[in-house]
């Protein structure tokens, strides 16, 4: 069993989406789909692209939802269909005990991702942590500190919305 978690930016530009998805596909195709497990919070952007890529290669999906109110409080209408489809496709859905989607809930969800992960795929532009906590750079730092191998995915031409 190979368990790969994801962290990444939510604010990818429209032009970056196919670039990132292609890079994820290239990395994931090297794993045996019968033993591949992807772990994702399925947020808009990188998390959902990764989840779709795992399913596309035949792997199984574990979804970690950061809080009990996450779907209604944080999932915007333009992402709701994808979010619901990925929850339905998941082999396991873990809803964190936090009632409210906030920084503590995200950090707890990230901790679960790293606890389960053999590797971390980070759709990350390489920028340092913002100082707020719970962001992509923070998760990469935590993974490296814990000895979890990190594959940084940031293809040429990828960018974030300003």
C-alpha positions as CSV (number, residue, x, y, z in Angstrom):
1,X,0.0,0.0,0.0
2,X,1.3,3.4,-1.0
3,X,-0.5,6.3,0.7
4,X,0.1,9.7,-0.9
5,X,-1.4,12.9,0.6
6,X,-1.7,16.2,-1.1
7,X,-1.3,19.8,-0.1
8,X,-1.5,22.7,-2.6
9,X,-2.7,26.1,-3.6
10,X,-6.4,26.7,-4.1
11,X,-5.9,29.8,-6.2
12,X,-4.4,28.3,-9.4
13,X,-5.0,30.3,-12.6
14,X,-7.3,28.7,-15.2
15,X,-4.2,28.2,-17.4
16,X,-2.4,26.4,-14.7
17,X,-5.1,23.8,-14.0
18,X,-4.2,21.5,-17.0
19,X,-0.5,22.0,-16.4
20,X,-0.8,20.9,-12.8
21,X,-3.1,18.0,-13.6
22,X,-0.7,16.8,-16.3
23,X,2.2,16.8,-13.8
24,X,0.1,15.0,-11.2
25,X,-0.9,12.4,-13.8
26,X,2.7,11.8,-14.8
27,X,3.8,11.3,-11.1
28,X,0.9,9.0,-10.2
29,X,1.1,6.7,-13.3
30,X,4.2,5.2,-11.8
31,X,2.3,3.7,-8.9
32,X,0.4,0.4,-8.8
33,X,-3.3,1.4,-8.8
34,X,-4.2,-1.6,-6.8
35,X,-2.1,-0.3,-3.8
36,X,-2.4,3.4,-4.4
37,X,-4.3,5.5,-1.8
38,X,-4.7,9.2,-2.2
39,X,-5.6,11.4,0.8
40,X,-7.0,14.8,0.2
41,X,-9.2,17.5,1.8
42,X,-10.7,18.0,-1.8
43,X,-10.7,21.8,-1.6
44,X,-10.9,23.7,-4.8
45,X,-7.7,23.7,-6.9
46,X,-4.8,21.4,-6.1
47,X,-6.6,19.1,-3.7
48,X,-9.4,18.2,-6.1
49,X,-7.1,17.9,-9.1
50,X,-5.0,15.4,-7.1
51,X,-8.1,13.5,-6.0
52,X,-9.3,13.3,-9.6
53,X,-5.9,12.2,-10.8
54,X,-5.7,9.4,-8.2
55,X,-9.2,8.1,-9.3
56,X,-8.2,8.4,-12.9
57,X,-5.2,6.0,-12.5
58,X,-7.4,3.5,-10.6
59,X,-6.3,4.3,-7.0
60,X,-8.6,4.7,-4.0
61,X,-9.4,8.0,-2.3
62,X,-9.6,9.0,1.3
63,X,-11.3,12.3,1.9
64,X,-10.5,14.4,5.0
65,X,-13.1,17.1,5.7
66,X,-11.7,19.7,8.1
67,X,-14.9,20.5,10.0
68,X,-18.5,19.5,10.4
69,X,-19.7,22.7,8.7
70,X,-17.1,22.7,5.9
71,X,-19.4,21.8,3.0
72,X,-22.0,24.5,3.8
73,X,-19.5,27.2,5.1
74,X,-16.6,26.9,2.7
75,X,-17.5,25.1,-0.5
76,X,-18.5,27.7,-3.1
77,X,-21.2,27.0,-5.7
78,X,-18.6,26.7,-8.5
79,X,-16.9,23.8,-6.6
80,X,-19.9,22.1,-5.0
81,X,-20.5,19.6,-7.8
82,X,-16.8,18.5,-7.8
83,X,-16.7,18.3,-4.0
84,X,-19.8,16.2,-3.8
85,X,-18.6,13.9,-6.6
86,X,-15.3,13.3,-4.9
87,X,-17.0,12.6,-1.6
88,X,-19.2,10.0,-3.3
89,X,-16.2,8.4,-5.1
90,X,-14.1,8.1,-1.9
91,X,-13.5,4.8,-0.2
92,X,-13.4,6.6,3.1
93,X,-14.6,10.0,4.3
94,X,-13.3,11.3,7.6
95,X,-15.1,14.4,9.0
96,X,-12.9,16.1,11.6
97,X,-14.6,16.8,14.9
98,X,-14.2,20.5,14.7
99,X,-17.6,22.2,14.4
100,X,-16.4,25.2,12.5
101,X,-14.1,25.6,9.5
102,X,-11.2,27.6,10.9
103,X,-7.4,27.6,11.1
104,X,-7.4,25.0,13.9
105,X,-9.6,22.7,11.8
106,X,-7.3,23.0,8.8
107,X,-4.2,22.4,10.8
108,X,-5.9,19.3,12.4
109,X,-6.9,18.0,9.0
110,X,-3.3,18.6,7.7
111,X,-2.0,16.6,10.6
112,X,-4.2,13.7,9.7
113,X,-3.0,13.9,6.1
114,X,0.6,13.7,7.2
115,X,0.0,10.9,9.8
116,X,-1.4,8.7,7.0
117,X,1.0,9.6,4.3
118,X,4.0,7.7,3.0
119,X,4.6,10.6,0.7
120,X,3.3,14.1,0.2
121,X,2.6,15.7,-3.2
122,X,2.8,19.5,-2.8
123,X,1.4,21.7,-5.6
124,X,3.5,24.6,-4.3
125,X,5.1,27.6,-5.9
126,X,8.0,27.4,-3.4
127,X,7.0,30.6,-1.5
128,X,7.7,30.6,2.3
129,X,4.9,30.3,4.8
130,X,2.6,33.3,5.2
131,X,2.9,33.3,9.0
132,X,-0.9,32.5,9.3
133,X,-0.3,28.7,9.7
134,X,-2.0,25.9,7.9
135,X,-0.9,26.8,4.4
136,X,0.8,24.8,1.7
137,X,4.3,25.9,2.7
138,X,3.6,25.0,6.4
139,X,2.5,21.5,5.5
140,X,5.6,21.0,3.3
141,X,7.8,22.1,6.2
142,X,5.9,19.8,8.7
143,X,6.2,16.9,6.3
144,X,10.0,17.4,5.8
145,X,10.4,17.8,9.6
146,X,8.5,14.5,10.1
147,X,10.6,12.7,7.5
148,X,7.8,12.3,5.0
149,X,9.2,12.5,1.4
150,X,7.8,15.5,-0.5
151,X,7.3,15.7,-4.3
152,X,6.9,19.4,-5.3
153,X,4.7,19.8,-8.3
154,X,5.0,23.2,-9.9
155,X,5.2,22.8,-13.7
156,X,6.7,25.5,-15.9
157,X,4.0,28.1,-16.7
158,X,2.0,27.4,-13.5
159,X,0.8,30.5,-11.5
160,X,-1.6,31.7,-8.9
161,X,-4.3,34.3,-9.1
162,X,-3.1,37.7,-8.0
